[in-house]
Structures are given as structure tokens and as C-alpha cells.
């Protein structure tokens, strides 16, 4: 009996040590990968901001963790960047925005002009929308409708003139949910971000 108990303790000890060792390895690997994933996201963010505001020579973080009420008591944080030209003038602002899509969360990078009056465009930072349907939010047909549109409430329509620059956005055929998600993200973030940028005095003289 003592021999059996001894063997049981020995095997249990080995199992505990092995579990701890492999758990530690997994934790270290997760830490290493999460840091790399976050850095890749930062690199992608910088690249997207540069493509949205081509005149910018640098992007400066001017407001970190700006709080945005996205409805139903949910508060989301956003980082706001000021784009400046080589002569020091403000070329516009970029900020991260997110909301629920059809399949998962959609993360956008939105750019506006220096006066925060016009939308300069958007790019998709992260999305898992349905291939061939919802993922068309990354395409030119949908994205170009936002370029030059006034900052304000956007309306999503099923049909209309998609070449007209105004507050009306024509939905992607077969991807109404994803189209609605993008428009909702704009409507949730634009006015709240503009107010906070204005309160910081960043719109006062365009510099």
C-alpha cells in the first residue's frame, strides 16, 4: 500500500511540474506574440494614416484614449492623431473607430480635414466580414462615397447616386449589415471626436 501511495505521489508530482512548465512556456509565448501582433497593428495604422492623408509628413498623437459613447452605455476609447505637413501646418486628423459588424468587430481608421468639416476617407484596420460580401467595405466603390462628405450624420440608402458627394451613402448590394455597421461607426464617432478635438483647441488656427 505504501509503495502504491509513493508511486502515486511521484507521478502526481511529475504531472504538476510538467503542467507548470508547459503553462509557463505558453504564457511566455503568448506575451511575445501579443507584443508582435500589437506592433504589427501599429505599423499598419501608420501606413493607413499615411495613405489617407498623403500631404502629411508626420502624425502626432494629440489625444489618447478619447472616450466615445457608442450606445447602450458602452464607452470606447480612441486615439486621435494630428497630421502635419513639412512646413508645420495641420493637414488633417486621423483616429481609430470601431463597431459591431456582421461577423465580428470592425476597426476603421478615419481621416478628416484640418477644420474637421470634411471626411477625407477611411481604411479598414481590422475586419472579419464575409468574403465576397461584407469584406467589400474595403473596396473603392464604398470607400470613395465617404471622401469629401461633410462631417455630420450620414444616411445609408439602398439605392441612389453613389457618385454624388453628400451625406447619403449607398449600401453595398448583398452586404447591407456591413454597410450599416460602417455608417454607424462614422455616426457614433465623428461628432464626439470633433467636439473633443475642438475642446482641446486644436481647431482654433489650423496649426
N, C-alpha and C positions, 0 to 999 in steps of 0.2 A: 504493500500500500504506500509506504513512504517513497519507494522507488517511482511509483506511478505519479505521486504528487510532485516529486522532484522533476521528472520529465515534463510534466505539465507546466510547472513554473518556468523551466528552462525555455520551452517552446513559446510560452506567453511572452517572456522577456524579449526573445528574438523578434517576435511579431511587433511588440511595442516599439523597439528600437528601429526596426525596418520601417514601420509606419511613420515614425517621427522623421527619419532620414529622408524618405521619399516626399513627405509633406513639406519639408524644408526646401528640397530641390524644386518642387512645384512652385512654392512661394517665391523663391529667387528668380525662377524663370518667368513667372508672371510679372514680377516687378520690372525685370529687364525688358520684356516685350511691351508692357504698358507704356514705359517711357519712350520706347522706339515708336510705338503707334501714335502717341501724343505728338512727338516731334515731327512725324510724317504729316500729321494733321496741320501743324503749324506751318510747315513748308508749303503744303497745298493751299492753305489760307493765304499766305503771302503771294503765291503765284496767281491765285484767282483775283485778289485785290488789284494786282498789277495789270491784269488783263481787262479789268473793268474800268480802271482809270489810267489810261495809257500815259497821260501827261505827268503823272506823279513820279517823283524821283525817290521819295521815301514815304513810309507810313508810320505815323506816331500814335501810340496808344494814348488817347486823351481822357478816356473814361472807362474804367474797368468795373465789371460786374454791375452795369446799369440794370436796374430792376424793371421788368416788363410784366404787367398783368395780362396773362393770356386767357383769362376767363375761368370761371368756376373756382376762384380763389387760388389758382396756380400762378406762382411767380417764377419767371425765368430770367436768368442773368445773361447779359450780352456785353461784349467788349466793343468799344467804339474807337475807330482809328481815323485820324485826320491825314488825308493825302496832301502832300505839299510838292510844289514844282521846284525846279532847281534854283529859281530866284526867290523862293520862300513864300510864295503865295499859296493859298489853300485851293486845291483842285477839286476837293470834294470830301466826302466821308464814307467810310465803309463800316459795316457792323454785321455781326453774326445774328441770325434769326432762325428760329425753329418752330416746328409744329407737327401735329399728328398727320401722317399721310394715310394711304390705303393699306400699305403693308407694315409700315414702321414709321419712326420719326424721320422727318425731312429737315435737313440743316442747309440753310442758304447763307450766302454772302451777298449782301445788298449794298449797292453804291448809289449815292445821291450827290447832287451838285453842291458847291460851296455854300449856297444860300439855303440849302435843304428845301428847295422848291420843286425840283425835278428829279425823277428816278433816272439814274444813268444805266441801270441794268442789274442783273443778278446772275450768280452762278451757283450750282449745287455743290455744297461741300460734302454732304453725305446723304444717301438715299437708297432704299431697297424696294423701290416701286416696281411693279410688274413689267418685265421686259417686253418691249413692243407696244406697250400701252402707257402706263404711268411713268415709265422712265423717259418718256418723250418730253417731260418738263425740262430736260437738259438740252432739248433741240432748239434751233434758231426760230422756228415758227412761233413757238410760245414765248420764248425769252425776249424776242425783239419787240413784242407788243408792250413790254414794260419800259422800254428805252424811250425817254423823253416824256413819259406820262407824268402828270402833276402829282406831287405828294398829297395824298388825301385818301378818301375812301374809294377803293376800287370795286367795280361791279363785274361779276362773271356772267357772261351771256353764252347761250348755246350756239347762236348764230349772229352774224354781223360782219362788219368790215374789219378784218384783222390788220389792215394796213393803216388805219386811222389812229393817230396818237391822241389818246384821251383816257378817261378813267374806266372805259369799258374794255374788258379782256375777254376774248373769245376762247371758250374751253377747247381742249384737245378732244377730238372725236374718239369716243371709247374710253376716255380717261377723265371723266367728269370729277370723280372723287379726288384724284391727284391735282387736277386743275384748281379745284375749290380749295384744297389744302394750301397751295402756294399763295393764292389770293388772300386767304385768311391770315397767313403768316405776315404778308405785307400790311394788311389792315390792323393786325394786332400790334405790330412793331413800329410802323412809320411815325405816327403821331406821338407816341410815347417817347421814342428815341429823339425826335425833333425837339420836343419840349425840354428834355434833359440837356441836350446839346445847347439849346438856347439859354437855359438857366445857368449854364457854365460860362456864358459869354463868348462862346466860340463862333457865333454867327455875326457878332457885332460889326466887325470891319473887314471880314473876308480874308484876314491874315492869321 
